[in-house]
Amino acid sequence: MFRQAASRVLFRSSAAARARPFSTDLAAAVSPDETFVEAWRKVIPNIEPPKTPLSFMTPRPATPSSIPSKLTVNFVLPYASELSTKEVDMVIIPASTGQMGVLPGHVATIAELKPGVMSVHEGDKVVKYFVSSGFAFVHSNSYADIIAVEAVPVDQIDPALVQKGLADFTQKLSSASTDLEKAEAQIGVDVHSALNSALTG
């Protein structure tokens, strides 16, 4: 009897899980939070309700039935948007697991970025950025959202300052006495070594 009850419960829960659509299969239209707005108007009828995050978001396009010819990229920093819904052929990002090429139709992925070069390929044109760290979110609908803490086009990097910074942080690392000083100096060495590689490679 216990087995029958357990199997019925497990069957129902697994059937419900299978029936639930994936987030990319949901309708693209965003409905306003009517419950919140109604509750707000009951409490404070003379003041307009504040906008929720959904008010500022554009709906994500549905997953196409065939692989599109272009990858749509959003590349943002805390203080600026470098690329906004830019259609490109490919992006190569410096993931913590190694260089990762993202083409249209790439499987949905989340990758941590390490200091390195991110290259955006559009036809014969290749634009390279040095990114310090961040995350890349690749969606199944051929959209990629890349969020970096700091980024700069490689052609704007001063090689003399990179060499000076690398020497300074190497000196700090050798003279560091506490774990905190060692960690800070090691981060500086890693970033400046990656900058140096970006300029020489």
Disulfide bonds with the S-S distance in Angstrom:
none
